[in-house]
Amino acid sequence: MPKPFKEWTVLPHGKLTRLEDNLLSVEGELHMPLGDFPRRMTVVRLDDGRLIIYSAIALDEDEMRALEGYGTPTFLVVPNNLHRLDAKIWHDRYPGMKVLAPVGVRDKVEEIVPVDATKVTFADPDVRFIPIPGTDDREVALLVHSAGGTTLVVNDLIWNVHDRPGFGGWVFSVLGLTGKEPRIPTIVELRAIKDKDALRAQLEAWSRIPDLSRIIVSHGSIVTRDAPAHLARLATELAA
C-alpha cells in the first residue's frame, strides 16, 4: 500500500453521486504494482447537516466545493488500519473533524492521525456506527436509513470487484479479491476474521433488515440487487 499522504493529493476519481437525500458516494482508483483497483468514499449527511466521511478520498476542488455545499464535514471514519491513506490530509483540511476508528486498530490509525473515539452516537436515529462482530474490533460499518430504504456501508469485509485480465488479475483472483458476485476475500478472511460464528450471526441479522436496499463496499460496485440474499449467502459460506 502507498504511504499515507502528507499533502492534499488527488488521484483519479469520479463525481460525487447522490444515492439518497442523506447519502453520497464517489469512486476513485488506487495504483498498485499489479494494477489499478477501485476504492470508494461514502458520505452520510445527518439530519442537522453534519457529514460523516467514511473511508476518505481526496477530491479535486470542484468536488470538494460540492461536498461542502452538501453539508459540514464533521466525522472522519477510518474504518480499518489499511484505509489511512487520506486520513491526515482530510484532518489537516478540516481540523475540527472528529476521527473515529475501530478500537482494535486505534494504535495503528494514531500513527497517522489522532483518534477521538472508537464508539459514537450521532444523535440521528437514522444512522448507526457499528463495530463488526468477529473482526476483533478491526472493522466498522455504518447502517443508514433513508427514504428509499436502508443502506449497509462496509469496508474491506465485502468486495464486489469483477475479474480482471492479465497476471495481476490472476493474482487478485487467487487472493479472492475479484469474482462474479460480492464476496469476503480469502485474504480478508485470513487476516481480519477472528470469530466466524459472531460474524455469521451479524451477516444474518443484516440480511433480515426488511427494507435493505443496497450494500456500499469500499472496493467495487455498490450492491443494489438482492442485497439481503447476498448477505445470507456470505453467512452460509462462512459456515462451510
N, C-alpha and C positions, 0 to 999 in steps of 0.2 A: 504493500500500500504506500502511496506517496506520503511524505511527511506533512503534518498539519500546517496549513498556511499561516504566515505571519502578517501578510498584507492582503488586501481585498483582491482576490484572484478569480476571474470569471472564466470558467471552462464552458465548452459548448452546452447550450440548453435551449429548451423551447420556451413557449409563453405560458404564463400562469393561466390555468384553465379552471373555471368555476364549475364545480360538481354539484354544489348545493349553495344556498344563500350563505351558509356558515362554513364552507369548505372549498379550498383551492388546492390545486396540485400543479407541479411543474416537474418535467423530466429533463435530466441532463445526461452527459456522458463523462465517463471517467476512463482515462487512458491507462491501460495495464500492459505489461510486456506481452501477454498472449492475445491482446486485442481489446478494443474498447467495449465496455459494457455499461448498461444503463443504471442510473441512480435517480432517486425521486425525493423531492421535498414535499411535505404536506403542511398546509396552513389551515388552522382552525380558528374561526372567529367566535369569541364568546359573546354572550348577549349584551355585554356592555361595550363592545368594540375592541377589547383586548385580543391580541393574536397569540396563538401558540404556534411556534415554528418547530416542526418535527423533522429531524434529520436535515439540518440546514445545508443549503447550497447558495453560494454567492451568485447573484444575478446581475445582469447589466443594469445600467441606471434607469432605463425606461421601465423595466420590470420592477425595479425596486420602488420607483415612484408609484407604480400601480399598486404594489403591495401596501405602501404607506397610505395610499388613498383608501384602501380597503379597511384598515384598522391600525392599531398601535402595537408594534412588536413588544411583547411583554414577557413571554415564557419561551425559553430555548431548550427543547428536549433533545438531549444527546442519548439516543436510545440504546446504544451499547458502545463499548470502547473502540470499535472499529469505525465508528461514524463521528470521529472528532475532527475530520479534515478541515471543516469550515467553522468550527465552534469558536475559536479565538477571534477570528476576524468579525464574526457576527456580534460577539460580545463587545469587541472594541468599537464597532459602529453604533451599537445600542447598549451602552454601559449600564443602563438601568434594568436590562433584562435579567430575569431570574433563571438561572441554569438548573435544569432538572436532569437527573441521571439515575440509572438503577444503582441500588446500594452496593451490589456485588462488583461494580466496576468504577465506583466513585473515585478510588485512588488513581486509576488509570486516566479517567477524564480530567482529574485535577492536575495531572501533569501538563495539561494544556490550558485549562480554564477553571476558575473556582466554581464549585458546585454549591448551590444554595439549598437544595432539598432533594431527597430521594422519594418523598411522598408528597402529594399535594391534592387539595380540593379546590377546584377552580371557581367555586361559587356560581356555577352554572349547571343546573341539573341535567343538561343535555350532553355534557362532556365529562368523561371519566379517564383518569390516569391509572393504568393497570400494570403493576409488576406481574410478569407472566410466570405462573407456577411451573416448576420443573426445570427452569433455566438457571437455577442457583442465583436468582436475583440479578441476572445479567442482561435481561431484555425487558423492555416495557412497551406496552401497546396503548392506544387511545380508542375509546368507544365513543362515537359521535352520533347523536340523534338529530335528524334533520326532517324537514317536511317530506322529503322523498324517501325516507327510510333510515335505517341505521347503517353506519359505516364502521368497519373494524380497520384500524390502522396498525400495521405491524412492520417490523423492521427486517432483520435477517432471518427470522424464523421461517417465513414462507417466501419463496421466489416464484416468479412467473415469467421466466426468460425462455424464449423459444430456442431450439437447437441452432447452432451456428456452424459455418463451414470451416474447413482447414484444420490444422493441427491444434490451434487454440480452441476451436470449437470442440474438438475431441477431448481435450483436457477438461474443459468446462463440463462436458457430458460425464466424464469419468468421476468428477467431483460431485456430480449430482446437481450442478447449478442450472442446467438447462433441461428442457423437455417439452412435451406437448401439452402439459397441464400444470397447474400450480403444485408445488412440491416443497417438502422440507429437504434441503440439500443434504447429501451424505456428510459432507464436511461440517455442516451446521449441527447435524445430529451428533456427530462425534465430539465436536468442540463445546457446544452450548447446552445440550440437553442432558441434564443430570438425573431427572426423575421422570421417566416416560409415563408412568401412571398419572402423575399430577398434571402433566401437560395434556395427556389424552383427555382427562376429565375437563380441562379448561376448553379444549377444542370442541368437545361435545356440547358443553354449555353454550359456547358461542353459536354452534350450529342450530341451536334451538331458539335463537332470537327470532321472534315471529316476522319482523319486518327487515331482517338483514338484507341489504340491497347490494353491498359491494365490500370487497376487501382491497384496501390500498396497501401495496407492498413497496418496499424501498428499491427493489430491483425487479424490473419487468413491468408488464402490463397490469393495469388495475383489473381485478376480477369483478366482472359485472354480471356474469351469468352463473346461476346455480351456486352462489356463494355458500349457503348452508350445506349443500351436498358436498362441496369440496372440503369443507372443514370436517364433516363426518367421515369422509374418505381418509383424510390425513390422520384422523384419530384412529381409525381402524388399522391403517398401515403401521402406526406406532406399536400396535399390539402384536404385529406379526413376528 
